[in-house]
Amino acid sequence: MQLQNKVSEMLLKWAKPVHKRLRGRKVDLFLRLVGKAPIRDTLLDVGGEPGIGGEFLRLYRRFSQVFVVNLDTTRVKATKACQFSAIKADGCALPFRTQSVSWVFSNAVIEHVGGWEAQVRLANEIRRVASNGYFVTTPNKFFPIEQHTFLPFYQFLPTWAQRKLVRFSPGYVRQPTEIHLLSAKQLQELFPEATIVSTGFPVLGNSLVALHRKELRPERIEKGAKCVSNLHSEAARARTFDQFGEPAPYGSYAVKKRIEKIDEALELAGRTVLDLGCGNGCYTQELARRAASVCGVDIQLFLLKTFRQSIPRVQAAGESLPFASEIFDAVTLIEVLEHTNCDTKVLSECFRVLKPGGRLVLFVPNKLYPFESHPCHVGSWQIGPNIPFVSWLPDFAHKRLCRARIYTRGKLFSMAHEAGFQDYKSGYIFPPLDSFPLPFKEAYRRASRRLERSFLARFGVSIYAIFRKAGPSSKASPLESTPMLEHSAQQVDEPAIASPDRIWTYNDPGERWR
């Protein structure tokens, strides 16, 4: 028991800053929904409190009057910096008139009120009293770690099993407690007019948010519609990232790590480079600092508009590149090949546009890595990523669970050889852990550099390989300009950021740019 208590204290000490940061992200999302709240706007926090480290006080300060409803008001204490009214009441029967408060906020409460009928009553009360909109969060039922007990898949166990296992919990709950977690589908049923957003950890968020903004005042309709439209777009982009993968953040360790591997193997000075699957341009920017000329290609237009530098880019599919043959010295596909419709055709196109002696740089997910790094699906339900041992399943089973492919070193080399490439250099990298707020991250990264040179490297998260197109290598002159526009392409409006460059879309594989 003493050992269990020590482990629990250690985990809770580590979890406290993580939870504070994740809650801070929810506050940021809610404030974006609210926009610039007028002085007269009021806020009702159902089941609320100031937070682990007072992170919700920042939210309270944005409103002229704040009401906090809780069954235990002793936990709710105002401060000199932030005053609010604490009301002892049941959220399923709120003591407020219809549409009497501007905004309703409720963080991780709805799962504690009881069964489905009680959750319906709470949802209806929130919808009733809010005049402008509401923001309701709850833990994601399909997140693999149950967030009250820190026990994996605890929420899927029968009640009798939960009562027996809860005493081993290292988390916040150690006694049998009635907790009814919700899925995104169930949360949508409770709040039918709301947009459901997944937040927290990447791809499979640990929290779900039901957000909705009502527009009753004519002077705020246009502004509110734009805000909600942006949030809807973010939800749609999250679904797109599920299919094509989410780009790495600018300046992240993941970008630095992969660029270091490229620098170790290739000299890009004076070369022309094609960054295929460039995404938001985080890698393209680094390549542009090293090469004479770089062009980015991606199928997702909204990502091409997020480039931070004036770099030529084209909207096109990797299976039919809109360039003449043998014009690039190097082609990079950084965690892209697994998301394409036909990986063998993409490799053939890369071989075509490379000059003799040119290099193909590939980073792909490693099948021997014990965790599946992409989202997993059972029917319409998402249950990943980072599910253990899914990556080790046979290909026919893996295809049923994951939309992204996964490769062994032998399979990748076999495909490259069939496309006409010759071996040049290969290796493995360990996960960068950018998205995990861990205290020992730097020590882990130093250790991972050594592991990448050991026999354990084969269990890294990604395989990197550099292949060569047969023929003499020659230094080419840089591309003089963006490819000329043909009738098969169409110019797209310039991105919102100030940039003299243009984005071109390419649709007809029968014509190519020279």
C-alpha positions in Angstrom: 0.0 0.0 0.0 2.8 2.4 0.8 4.4 1.7 -2.6 1.1 2.3 -4.3 0.7 5.7 -2.5 4.2 6.7 -3.5 3.5 5.8 -7.1 0.2 7.7 -7.0 1.9 10.8 -5.5 4.5 10.7 -8.2 2.0 10.4 -11.0 -0.3 13.1 -9.7 2.7 15.4 -9.3 3.6 14.8 -12.9 0.0 15.0 -14.1 -0.8 18.3 -12.4 1.1 20.6 -14.8 -0.1 18.5 -17.8 -3.7 18.9 -16.7 -3.2 22.6 -16.1 -1.8 23.1 -19.6 -4.6 21.1 -21.2 -7.2 23.1 -19.3 -5.4 26.3 -20.5 -6.0 25.1 -24.1 -9.7 24.7 -23.4 -9.8 28.2 -22.0 -8.1 29.5 -25.1 -10.6 27.7 -27.4 -13.6 29.1 -25.4 -12.2 32.7 -25.5 -11.9 32.3 -29.3 -15.5 31.2 -29.5 -16.6 34.2 -27.3 -14.5 36.7 -29.2 -14.3 40.2 -27.6 -17.1 39.9 -25.0 -19.0 43.1 -24.3 -18.8 44.5 -20.8 -22.3 43.5 -20.1 -21.8 39.8 -20.9 -22.2 37.3 -18.0 -20.8 33.8 -17.5 -22.2 30.8 -15.8 -19.7 28.0 -14.9 -21.7 24.8 -14.1 -19.9 22.6 -11.7 -16.9 24.8 -11.8 -14.1 26.0 -9.6 -11.0 28.2 -10.2 -8.9 25.1 -11.4 -5.8 23.3 -10.3 -3.6 26.4 -10.5 -6.3 29.0 -11.0 -6.3 28.6 -14.8 -10.0 29.4 -15.0 -9.6 32.7 -13.3 -8.3 34.0 -16.6 -11.6 33.1 -18.1 -13.7 34.7 -15.3 -11.9 38.1 -15.7 -13.3 38.4 -19.3 -16.9 38.9 -18.1 -18.7 41.5 -16.1 -20.4 39.0 -13.8 -19.6 35.4 -13.2 -21.8 32.7 -11.5 -20.3 29.4 -10.3 -22.8 26.7 -9.6 -21.6 23.7 -7.6 -23.0 21.3 -5.1 -20.0 21.9 -2.8 -19.4 25.6 -2.6 -16.6 25.2 -0.1 -14.3 24.4 -3.0 -15.2 27.6 -4.8 -13.6 30.7 -3.3 -13.2 34.1 -5.0 -10.0 36.0 -4.8 -9.3 39.8 -4.6 -8.1 39.7 -8.3 -11.2 37.9 -9.5 -14.7 38.1 -7.9 -17.5 35.8 -8.7 -20.7 34.5 -7.1 -20.8 30.9 -5.8 -24.2 29.3 -5.8 -25.0 25.9 -4.3 -27.3 24.2 -6.8 -27.8 21.2 -8.9 -26.8 21.6 -12.6 -29.7 19.5 -13.7 -32.1 22.1 -12.2 -30.4 25.5 -12.6 -31.9 28.4 -10.6 -31.8 30.8 -13.6 -34.5 32.0 -16.0 -34.4 31.0 -19.7 -31.6 32.8 -21.6 -30.7 34.8 -18.5 -26.9 34.4 -18.8 -24.8 35.2 -21.8 -22.5 32.2 -21.8 -22.4 28.8 -20.1 -19.1 27.0 -19.5 -18.8 23.5 -18.0 -15.6 21.6 -17.8 -15.6 17.8 -17.1 -18.9 17.8 -15.2 -21.4 16.0 -17.3 -19.8 12.6 -16.8 -20.4 12.9 -13.0 -24.1 13.8 -12.8 -25.4 10.2 -13.2 -26.8 8.1 -16.0 -28.0 9.1 -19.4 -31.3 10.6 -18.2 -29.4 12.9 -15.8 -27.0 13.9 -18.6 -29.9 14.8 -20.8 -31.4 17.0 -18.1 -28.0 18.8 -17.5 -27.6 19.4 -21.3 -31.1 20.7 -21.6 -30.6 23.1 -18.7 -27.3 24.4 -20.2 -29.0 25.0 -23.6 -32.0 26.7 -21.9 -30.2 29.3 -19.8 -27.6 30.3 -22.4 -28.5 33.3 -24.5 -25.3 33.6 -26.6 -23.8 30.1 -26.5 -22.2 27.4 -24.4 -19.0 25.4 -24.1 -19.2 21.9 -22.5 -16.2 19.6 -22.2 -15.9 15.9 -21.1 -13.2 13.2 -21.2 -13.2 11.2 -24.4 -14.5 7.8 -23.7 -12.3 6.3 -26.4 -9.1 7.7 -25.0 -7.1 4.6 -24.0 -6.3 5.8 -20.4 -9.3 6.5 -18.2 -8.4 10.0 -16.8 -9.8 9.7 -13.3 -8.1 6.4 -12.4 -5.2 6.4 -14.8 -6.0 2.8 -15.6 -6.0 1.7 -19.2 -9.4 0.8 -20.7 -11.0 0.9 -17.3 -14.1 2.7 -18.7 -14.9 -0.4 -20.9 -15.0 -2.8 -18.0 -18.3 -4.0 -16.4 -19.3 -2.3 -13.1 -18.3 -5.3 -11.0 -14.8 -5.3 -12.5 -14.4 -1.6 -12.0 -15.2 -1.9 -8.3 -12.5 -4.5 -7.8 -9.8 -2.7 -9.8 -10.4 0.9 -8.7 -8.5 0.3 -5.4 -5.4 -0.2 -7.5 -5.9 3.2 -9.2 -2.9 5.6 -9.0 -5.1 8.5 -10.1 -7.6 10.8 -8.5 -10.4 8.2 -7.9 -9.6 5.2 -5.7 -13.1 4.4 -4.5 -16.1 3.1 -6.5 -17.5 6.1 -8.2 -20.3 6.5 -10.8 -18.6 8.0 -13.9 -20.4 7.8 -17.2 -18.0 8.8 -20.0 -19.3 9.9 -23.4 -18.3 9.4 -27.0 -18.4 12.1 -29.6 -21.6 10.6 -31.0 -23.3 10.6 -27.6 -22.2 14.2 -26.9 -23.6 15.2 -30.3 -27.0 13.7 -29.3 -27.0 15.7 -26.1 -26.1 19.0 -27.9 -27.5 18.5 -31.4 -26.9 22.1 -32.6 -23.3 22.1 -31.3 -20.0 21.5 -33.0 -18.0 18.6 -31.4 -14.3 19.1 -31.3 -11.5 16.8 -30.0 -8.9 18.6 -27.9 -5.8 17.8 -25.9 -3.4 15.2 -27.1 -2.7 15.0 -30.9 -5.1 13.1 -33.3 -7.0 11.3 -30.6 -7.8 14.0 -28.1 -8.3 13.2 -24.4 -11.2 15.6 -24.2 -14.3 16.3 -26.3 -15.9 19.8 -26.5 -19.4 20.7 -27.5 -19.4 24.3 -28.5 -22.2 26.5 -29.9 -22.7 30.2 -30.5 -26.2 31.7 -30.8 -26.5 34.9 -32.7 -29.5 36.9 -31.5 -28.2 40.4 -31.8 -28.0 41.6 -35.4 -24.8 43.6 -34.9 -22.9 40.4 -33.9 -24.2 38.0 -36.6 -21.4 38.6 -39.1 -18.6 38.3 -36.5 -20.2 35.3 -34.8 -20.7 33.5 -38.1 -17.1 34.0 -39.0 -15.9 32.6 -35.6 -18.2 29.5 -35.8 -17.2 29.0 -39.4 -13.5 29.0 -38.4 -14.2 26.4 -35.7 -16.2 24.2 -38.1 -13.2 24.5 -40.5 -10.9 23.4 -37.8 -13.1 20.3 -37.1 -13.1 19.5 -40.9 -9.3 19.9 -41.0 -8.9 17.5 -38.1 -10.8 14.9 -40.2 -8.5 15.7 -43.1 -5.4 15.2 -40.9 -6.8 11.8 -39.9 -6.6 10.8 -43.6 -3.4 12.6 -44.7 -1.6 13.2 -41.4 -1.0 16.3 -39.4 2.0 18.5 -40.4 4.7 19.0 -37.8 4.9 22.4 -36.1 7.5 24.9 -37.3 10.7 24.7 -35.3 9.7 21.5 -33.5 12.3 18.8 -32.6 10.7 16.4 -35.1 11.7 18.9 -37.9 15.1 19.4 -36.5 15.7 15.7 -36.1 14.8 14.8 -39.7 16.7 17.7 -41.2 19.8 16.6 -39.3 19.6 13.2 -40.9 19.3 14.8 -44.4 22.3 17.1 -43.6 24.4 14.1 -42.6 23.8 12.3 -45.9 23.4 15.1 -48.5 25.0 18.3 -49.6 22.1 20.4 -50.9 24.1 23.6 -51.7 23.5 24.6 -55.3 20.8 21.9 -55.9 17.2 22.0 -56.9 14.8 20.2 -54.5 11.2 19.1 -54.7 9.5 18.7 -51.3 6.6 16.3 -52.1 3.9 16.4 -49.5 5.2 19.7 -48.1 2.2 20.4 -45.8 2.6 23.7 -44.0 6.1 24.2 -45.2 8.0 23.5 -42.0 10.5 21.2 -43.8 10.4 23.2 -47.0 11.6 26.3 -45.2 14.6 24.4 -43.8 15.4 22.9 -47.2 15.2 26.3 -48.8 18.0 27.6 -46.4 20.3 24.9 -47.8 19.4 24.4 -51.5 19.6 26.8 -54.4 15.9 26.3 -55.2 13.0 24.5 -53.6 9.5 23.8 -54.8 6.7 22.4 -52.5 3.9 20.1 -53.6 0.9 19.1 -51.6 -2.7 18.1 -52.3 -4.1 20.2 -49.5 -4.5 23.8 -50.5 -5.2 25.2 -47.1 -1.8 24.0 -45.9 -0.1 25.5 -48.9 -1.6 28.9 -47.8 0.0 28.6 -44.4 3.7 28.9 -45.7 5.7 31.4 -43.7 8.1 32.2 -46.5 7.8 33.0 -50.2 8.6 29.6 -51.6 7.1 28.3 -54.9 4.5 25.7 -54.3 2.0 23.7 -56.3 -1.2 21.9 -55.4 -1.0 18.5 -57.1 -1.0 14.8 -56.3 2.2 12.8 -56.0 0.9 10.1 -58.4 0.9 12.7 -61.3 3.5 15.4 -60.8 3.2 18.4 -63.1 6.9 18.7 -64.0 9.0 17.7 -66.9 11.3 14.7 -66.5 14.8 15.0 -65.0 14.6 18.5 -63.6 15.3 18.0 -59.8 18.5 17.0 -58.0 16.6 15.8 -55.0 13.1 14.8 -54.0 12.0 14.5 -50.3 9.0 12.7 -49.0 9.0 13.2 -45.2 6.3 11.0 -43.6 4.2 11.2 -46.7 4.4 8.0 -48.7 2.1 6.1 -46.3 -0.7 8.5 -46.9 -0.7 8.5 -50.8 -3.3 6.6 -52.9 -0.6 4.5 -54.7 2.9 4.5 -53.2 4.5 2.6 -56.1 3.2 5.2 -58.6 4.5 8.0 -56.4 8.0 6.4 -56.4 7.8 6.0 -60.2 7.0 9.7 -60.5 9.9 10.7 -58.2 12.2 8.6 -60.4 10.9 10.4 -63.5 11.5 13.9 -62.3 14.9 13.2 -60.8 18.0 13.9 -62.8 20.5 11.0 -63.3 22.5 10.8 -60.0 19.7 12.5 -58.1 18.6 11.5 -54.6 15.3 10.4 -53.2 14.9 11.0 -49.4 12.2 9.0 -47.6 10.9 9.0 -44.1 8.2 6.3 -43.4 6.7 4.7 -40.3 8.5 1.6 -39.1 6.5 -1.6 -38.7 8.7 -2.8 -35.9 7.9 0.2 -33.7 5.7 -1.3 -31.0 3.1 1.5 -31.1 0.9 2.4 -34.0 1.7 6.1 -34.7 -1.4 6.8 -36.7 -5.1 6.8 -35.7 -6.8 3.4 -35.5 -10.5 2.8 -36.4 -13.0 0.1 -35.6 -15.8 0.9 -38.0 -16.6 4.6 -37.5 -14.9 4.8 -34.1 -11.5 6.2 -33.7 -9.4 4.5 -31.0 -5.8 5.6 -31.6 -3.0 6.6 -32.1 -0.3 5.1 -30.0 -2.1 1.8 -29.5 0.4 -0.9 -28.7 1.3 -3.7 -31.1 -1.2 -2.7 -33.8 1.7 -2.0 -36.0 2.9 -5.6 -35.6 -0.3 -7.1 -37.1 -0.3 -8.7 -40.5 -0.9 -6.3 -43.4 -4.4 -7.5 -44.1 -5.4 -6.9 -40.5 -3.5 -3.6 -40.2 -5.3 -2.2 -43.3 -8.7 -2.8 -41.6 -7.6 -0.7 -38.5 -5.4 2.0 -40.0 -5.7 4.3 -43.0 -2.0 4.9 -43.2 0.4 2.3 -44.5 3.4 1.0 -42.5 6.6 -0.4 -43.9 9.4 -2.8 -43.1 12.9 -1.9 -44.3 12.8 -4.8 -46.7 9.5 -3.8 -48.2 10.6 -0.2 -48.7 13.8 -1.2 -50.4 12.0 -3.6 -52.6 9.6 -1.0 -53.8 12.4 1.5 -54.4 14.4 -1.1 -56.5 11.3 -1.8 -58.6 11.0 1.9 -59.3 14.6 1.9 -60.6 16.5 3.3 -57.6 19.8 2.2 -56.1 20.6 2.0 -52.3 22.5 4.9 -50.9 22.0 5.2 -47.1 19.4 4.3 -44.5 18.7 4.2 -40.8 16.1 4.7 -38.1 15.0 7.5 -35.8 13.3 7.4 -32.4 10.1 9.3 -31.6 10.8 13.0 -30.9 8.0 13.3 -28.3 7.2 16.9 -29.2 3.5 16.6 -28.3 4.1 14.9 -24.9 4.8 17.3 -22.0 7.2 15.0 -20.2 9.8 16.2 -17.6 12.6 14.0 -18.8 12.4 14.8 -22.5 15.9 16.2 -23.0 17.5 13.2 -21.2 15.5 10.9 -23.4 16.5 12.7 -26.6 20.2 12.4 -25.7 19.8 8.7 -25.0 17.8 8.2 -28.2 20.8 9.4 -30.3 22.9 6.6 -28.9 20.1 4.0 -29.3 19.8 5.0 -33.0 23.4 3.7 -33.4 22.7 0.4 -31.6 20.9 -2.8 -32.6 17.8 -1.4 -30.9 17.5 1.2 -33.7 15.4 -1.2 -35.7 12.5 -0.5 -33.2 12.5 3.2 -33.9 9.4 5.1 -34.9 10.5 5.8 -38.5 12.8 4.4 -41.2 14.8 6.9 -43.2 16.3 5.9 -46.5 18.1 7.8 -49.3 18.1 6.2 -52.7 20.0 7.2 -55.8 18.9 7.3 -59.4 21.5 5.7 -61.6 23.6 8.0 -63.7 26.3 10.7 -63.3 25.5 13.3 -60.7 25.7 16.9 -62.0 25.2 20.2 -60.3 22.2 21.9 -62.0 21.5 25.6 -62.3 18.8 26.7 -59.9 15.2 26.9 -61.2 14.9 30.4 -62.6 11.2 30.9 -61.7 8.0 29.2 -60.8 6.9 26.9 -63.6 4.9 28.6 -66.3 1.1 28.3 -66.1 -0.4 26.0 -68.7 -4.1 25.6 -69.6 -4.2 22.5 -67.3 -3.4 24.6 -64.2 -5.3 27.3 -62.4 -4.0 30.2 -60.3 -5.3 30.4 -56.8 -5.7 33.5 -54.7 -2.6 34.4 -52.8 -2.4 33.3 -49.1 -3.4 35.6 -46.3 0.2 36.2 -45.3 2.0 38.8 -47.3 3.9 36.9 -50.0 5.0 37.7 -53.6 4.9 34.0 -54.6 1.9 32.2 -56.1 0.2 28.9 -55.6 -0.7 26.8 -58.6 -3.2 24.0 -58.8 -2.7 21.2 -61.2 -5.5 18.9 -62.5 -4.7 17.4 -65.9 -2.0 14.8 -66.0 -1.8 15.1 -69.7 0.1 18.3 -69.6 3.3 19.1 -67.7 5.2 22.3 -66.9 8.7 22.8 -68.4 
